[in-house]
Amino acid sequence: MQQDTNKKQPLYVILLLILAAEAVFILPFVLQRIFRTTFLESFSINDTQIGSCFAAYGTVALVSYLFGGPLADRFKPNVLISVALILTALGGFYLSTYPTLVNLHILYGFWGFTTIFLFWAAMIKATRIWGGSNKQGIAFGFLDGGRGLVAALFGSAGVVIFSLFITKDIELTSIEERRVAFKEVIRYTSIAVMLIGFIVFFLLRFNEEEDIKLEPNAKLLTMENFKIVMKYRAVWLLMIIILCAYYGYKMTDLFSKYAEQVMNYNKIEAAKVGTSLLYMRPVIGVVIGLLADRTRASLWIIIGFLLMTITSLIFYLGIIDDSTTLLFVLSIGTMAIGVYSARVLYFATLEEAKIPLAVTGTAVGFISVVGYTPDIFAGLLMGFFLDANPGAVGLQHAFGIMGIFTLVGLLASYLFYWHSKKVL
């Protein structure tokens, strides 16, 4: 039976969830997205090696999704989320010591545990509770859009801190000088993430918390809940949708690299490209969320995949270079709209598919086991093409692979749309 989730929740709850939901991923993902080449230089690694670190993260995450989902059905969100943030921040302090490649793999595996086992399903369930039965689109729109703003602010602060510790023209600095500056970026970021963890622990509270069903004495994994979840066809389609959409999102890691290697931007200008895209997420998130609540979330996921497929084809054809700056700006902007539209809404469809709130954690964990496997292979796949064909050619091949994924996602989202229409 579907639990009534229409009780109005305080605005500050979603604001805390937004802050926490992006802060936990700043250290593992956002810093290297914004400072891609600086990150690689500082750790003396290449694209394939950072891809293998993400594979370590994704391997731990794969198991964590399965067990972390039911965990979210047993414990209150503020406890799980705050502990995840604090542990992730401790990993950040270790990152600032510039560990060896082997230890970097171990660190990313540790982050796979903190950000997924403890955090992910708890955050999704808390957002679904906040949105109630009729505002899932805006709840997840606020969440992902707000996450974009938080990431952009972290990114902008990182660029400022990096610039403050660079005492001369960036092109004249040595790798060692950039390592020192980037170390400060990591340290200040870690401090901020830890502070957010403490804030969440003390302030994240829902109205009518007694209605949040918890089973503290239940087994971590129950076949009964998994049987309930697996009978929904929508769950299987969502696995494919999220896998393809998340692969597209992982490709945004390459925008700053494209700006530097193909458009001939310097390192700070390239970092600003990655940061500026993050500022699009809040606008896209809120607008798409509002539209989804007035129509259907699955419709806008279809549109998102269509935009991703078209723009990945443009990048693959290699018609964007330093002589087509306007086309570059328009293309990454359009791709961002497609990526963020799909990303905003894929868990908002849980309500559309009529999946019971009581098994939300289990459903999220089960779907995510397959849906987020790009954490394992996307970095390795991109790294293979980028290292085998340095520069524009490798980037073209990487975007071509993205086009295949987004085309499959387009088909899966279309099938989900018609299936959920029958359910409604």
ABEGO torsion letter per residue (X at the ends): XBBBAABBBBAAAAAAAAAAAAAAAAAAAAAAAAAAAAAAAAAGBBAAAAAAAAAAAAAAAAAAAAAAAAAAAABBAAAAAAAAAAAAAAAAAAAAAGBBAAAAAAAAAAAAAAAAAAAAAAAAAAAAAAAEAAAAAAAAAAAAAAAAAAAAAAAAAAAAAAAAABABBAAABBAAAAAAAAAAAAAAAAAAAAAAAAAAAAABBBBGAAABBBBAABBABBAAAAAAAAABAAAAAAAAAAAAAAAAAAAAAAAAAAAAAAAGBBAAAAAAAAAAAAAAAAAAAAAAAAAAAABBAAAAAAAAAAAAAAAAAAAAAGABBAABAAAAAAAAAAAAAAAAAAAAAAAAAAAAAGBBAAAAAAAAAAAAAAAAAAAAAAAAAAAAAAAABBEAAAAAAAAAAAAAAAAAAAAAAAAAAAAAAAAX
